[in-house]
Protein backbone atom coordinates (compact mmCIF):
# COMPACT_ATOMS: atom_id res chain seq x y z
CA UNK A 1 0.00 0.00 0.00
CA UNK A 2 1.42 3.42 -0.93
CA UNK A 3 2.35 5.74 1.91
CA UNK A 4 3.62 9.22 2.69
CA UNK A 5 7.37 9.35 3.25
CA UNK A 6 9.37 12.27 4.60
CA UNK A 7 12.69 12.62 2.79
CA UNK A 8 15.50 15.18 3.08
CA UNK A 9 16.02 16.56 -0.43
CA UNK A 10 19.81 16.35 -0.05
CA UNK A 11 19.83 12.60 0.73
CA UNK A 12 21.32 10.44 -2.02
CA UNK A 13 19.28 7.24 -1.98
CA UNK A 14 15.68 8.40 -2.19
CA UNK A 15 12.64 6.17 -2.64
CA UNK A 16 10.45 6.38 -5.72
CA UNK A 17 7.19 8.26 -5.60
CA UNK A 18 5.40 11.52 -6.29
CA UNK A 19 7.88 14.18 -5.16
CA UNK A 20 6.54 17.31 -3.43
CA UNK A 21 8.85 19.95 -1.98
CA UNK A 22 6.95 21.24 1.06
CA UNK A 23 9.36 24.05 2.02
CA UNK A 24 8.35 27.67 1.47
CA UNK A 25 11.94 28.47 0.45
CA UNK A 26 13.99 26.72 -2.23
CA UNK A 27 16.75 24.54 -0.65
CA UNK A 28 20.20 26.13 -0.84
CA UNK A 29 22.52 24.68 -3.45
CA UNK A 30 19.86 22.41 -4.96
CA UNK A 31 19.32 22.72 -8.69
CA UNK A 32 15.86 22.23 -10.13
CA UNK A 33 17.20 19.40 -12.30
CA UNK A 34 18.77 17.59 -9.35
CA UNK A 35 15.65 18.08 -7.20
CA UNK A 36 13.57 16.21 -9.80
CA UNK A 37 10.28 17.47 -8.36
CA UNK A 38 6.78 16.71 -9.45
CA UNK A 39 5.52 19.73 -7.52
CA UNK A 40 6.71 22.54 -5.26
CA UNK A 41 3.97 23.36 -2.76
CA UNK A 42 5.42 26.39 -1.03
CA UNK A 43 1.92 27.53 0.01
CA UNK A 44 1.70 24.56 2.40
CA UNK A 45 4.87 25.48 4.30
CA UNK A 46 4.76 27.37 7.60
CA UNK A 47 4.57 31.14 7.52
CA UNK A 48 7.83 33.08 7.45
CA UNK A 49 7.24 34.35 10.99
CA UNK A 50 6.59 30.86 12.35
CA UNK A 51 9.55 29.37 10.47
CA UNK A 52 11.91 32.06 11.79
CA UNK A 53 10.58 31.70 15.34
CA UNK A 54 10.99 27.91 15.29
CA UNK A 55 14.53 28.08 13.89
CA UNK A 56 14.64 24.23 13.99
CA UNK A 57 15.11 24.20 17.77
CA UNK A 58 14.02 20.82 19.13
CA UNK A 59 12.58 22.23 22.37
CA UNK A 60 10.26 24.51 20.36
CA UNK A 61 8.97 21.67 18.15
CA UNK A 62 5.79 20.79 20.11
CA UNK A 63 4.70 24.45 20.13
CA UNK A 64 5.78 24.88 16.51
CA UNK A 65 3.65 21.89 15.49
CA UNK A 66 0.63 23.26 17.34
CA UNK A 67 0.98 26.67 15.68
CA UNK A 68 1.66 25.14 12.27
CA UNK A 69 -1.46 22.95 12.52
CA UNK A 70 -3.50 26.11 13.29
CA UNK A 71 -2.01 27.76 10.20
CA UNK A 72 -2.91 24.70 8.13
CA UNK A 73 -6.48 24.78 9.48
CA UNK A 74 -6.81 28.40 8.31
CA UNK A 75 -4.96 27.96 5.00
CA UNK A 76 -7.43 27.89 2.09
CA UNK A 77 -4.96 25.71 0.12
CA UNK A 78 -4.72 22.89 2.70
CA UNK A 79 -7.83 21.02 1.53
CA UNK A 80 -6.61 21.05 -2.09
CA UNK A 81 -3.16 19.84 -0.97
CA UNK A 82 -4.65 16.94 1.00
CA UNK A 83 -6.87 15.96 -1.95
CA UNK A 84 -3.84 15.97 -4.26
CA UNK A 85 -1.87 13.77 -1.84
CA UNK A 86 -4.82 11.40 -1.46
CA UNK A 87 -5.22 11.07 -5.25
CA UNK A 88 -1.55 10.19 -5.71
CA UNK A 89 -1.58 7.71 -2.82
CA UNK A 90 -3.91 5.50 -4.84
CA UNK A 91 -1.03 4.64 -7.20
CA UNK A 92 2.30 5.53 -5.61
CA UNK A 93 4.15 6.71 -2.54
CA UNK A 94 4.10 10.44 -1.91
CA UNK A 95 7.38 11.99 -0.80
CA UNK A 96 7.35 15.15 1.31
CA UNK A 97 10.75 16.67 0.56
CA UNK A 98 12.38 19.24 2.82
CA UNK A 99 15.78 20.87 3.24
CA UNK A 100 16.23 21.10 7.03
CA UNK A 101 19.15 19.29 8.66
CA UNK A 102 17.01 18.00 11.53
CA UNK A 103 15.27 14.85 10.31
CA UNK A 104 12.92 14.46 13.30
CA UNK A 105 11.74 17.96 14.11
CA UNK A 106 10.79 19.77 10.92
CA UNK A 107 7.72 20.99 9.08
CA UNK A 108 7.59 17.98 6.72
CA UNK A 109 7.31 15.57 9.66
CA UNK A 110 4.57 17.75 11.18
CA UNK A 111 2.81 18.05 7.82
CA UNK A 112 2.77 14.27 7.38
CA UNK A 113 1.10 13.88 10.77
CA UNK A 114 -1.45 16.56 9.90
CA UNK A 115 -2.27 15.07 6.50
CA UNK A 116 -2.60 11.54 7.87
CA UNK A 117 -5.07 12.87 10.47
CA UNK A 118 -7.13 14.55 7.71
CA UNK A 119 -7.11 11.96 4.91
CA UNK A 120 -10.59 10.60 5.64
C-alpha positions as CSV (number, residue, x, y, z in Angstrom):
1,X,0.0,0.0,0.0
2,X,1.4,3.4,-0.9
3,X,2.4,5.7,1.9
4,X,3.6,9.2,2.7
5,X,7.4,9.4,3.2
6,X,9.4,12.3,4.6
7,X,12.7,12.6,2.8
8,X,15.5,15.2,3.1
9,X,16.0,16.6,-0.4
10,X,19.8,16.3,-0.1
11,X,19.8,12.6,0.7
12,X,21.3,10.4,-2.0
13,X,19.3,7.2,-2.0
14,X,15.7,8.4,-2.2
15,X,12.6,6.2,-2.6
16,X,10.4,6.4,-5.7
17,X,7.2,8.3,-5.6
18,X,5.4,11.5,-6.3
19,X,7.9,14.2,-5.2
20,X,6.5,17.3,-3.4
21,X,8.8,20.0,-2.0
22,X,6.9,21.2,1.1
23,X,9.4,24.1,2.0
24,X,8.3,27.7,1.5
25,X,11.9,28.5,0.4
26,X,14.0,26.7,-2.2
27,X,16.7,24.5,-0.7
28,X,20.2,26.1,-0.8
29,X,22.5,24.7,-3.5
30,X,19.9,22.4,-5.0
31,X,19.3,22.7,-8.7
32,X,15.9,22.2,-10.1
33,X,17.2,19.4,-12.3
34,X,18.8,17.6,-9.3
35,X,15.6,18.1,-7.2
36,X,13.6,16.2,-9.8
37,X,10.3,17.5,-8.4
38,X,6.8,16.7,-9.4
39,X,5.5,19.7,-7.5
40,X,6.7,22.5,-5.3
41,X,4.0,23.4,-2.8
42,X,5.4,26.4,-1.0
43,X,1.9,27.5,0.0
44,X,1.7,24.6,2.4
45,X,4.9,25.5,4.3
46,X,4.8,27.4,7.6
47,X,4.6,31.1,7.5
48,X,7.8,33.1,7.4
49,X,7.2,34.4,11.0
50,X,6.6,30.9,12.3
51,X,9.5,29.4,10.5
52,X,11.9,32.1,11.8
53,X,10.6,31.7,15.3
54,X,11.0,27.9,15.3
55,X,14.5,28.1,13.9
56,X,14.6,24.2,14.0
57,X,15.1,24.2,17.8
58,X,14.0,20.8,19.1
59,X,12.6,22.2,22.4
60,X,10.3,24.5,20.4
61,X,9.0,21.7,18.1
62,X,5.8,20.8,20.1
63,X,4.7,24.4,20.1
64,X,5.8,24.9,16.5
65,X,3.6,21.9,15.5
66,X,0.6,23.3,17.3
67,X,1.0,26.7,15.7
68,X,1.7,25.1,12.3
69,X,-1.5,23.0,12.5
70,X,-3.5,26.1,13.3
71,X,-2.0,27.8,10.2
72,X,-2.9,24.7,8.1
73,X,-6.5,24.8,9.5
74,X,-6.8,28.4,8.3
75,X,-5.0,28.0,5.0
76,X,-7.4,27.9,2.1
77,X,-5.0,25.7,0.1
78,X,-4.7,22.9,2.7
79,X,-7.8,21.0,1.5
80,X,-6.6,21.1,-2.1
81,X,-3.2,19.8,-1.0
82,X,-4.6,16.9,1.0
83,X,-6.9,16.0,-1.9
84,X,-3.8,16.0,-4.3
85,X,-1.9,13.8,-1.8
86,X,-4.8,11.4,-1.5
87,X,-5.2,11.1,-5.2
88,X,-1.5,10.2,-5.7
89,X,-1.6,7.7,-2.8
90,X,-3.9,5.5,-4.8
91,X,-1.0,4.6,-7.2
92,X,2.3,5.5,-5.6
93,X,4.1,6.7,-2.5
94,X,4.1,10.4,-1.9
95,X,7.4,12.0,-0.8
96,X,7.3,15.1,1.3
97,X,10.8,16.7,0.6
98,X,12.4,19.2,2.8
99,X,15.8,20.9,3.2
100,X,16.2,21.1,7.0
101,X,19.2,19.3,8.7
102,X,17.0,18.0,11.5
103,X,15.3,14.8,10.3
104,X,12.9,14.5,13.3
105,X,11.7,18.0,14.1
106,X,10.8,19.8,10.9
107,X,7.7,21.0,9.1
108,X,7.6,18.0,6.7
109,X,7.3,15.6,9.7
110,X,4.6,17.7,11.2
111,X,2.8,18.0,7.8
112,X,2.8,14.3,7.4
113,X,1.1,13.9,10.8
114,X,-1.5,16.6,9.9
115,X,-2.3,15.1,6.5
116,X,-2.6,11.5,7.9
117,X,-5.1,12.9,10.5
118,X,-7.1,14.6,7.7
119,X,-7.1,12.0,4.9
120,X,-10.6,10.6,5.6
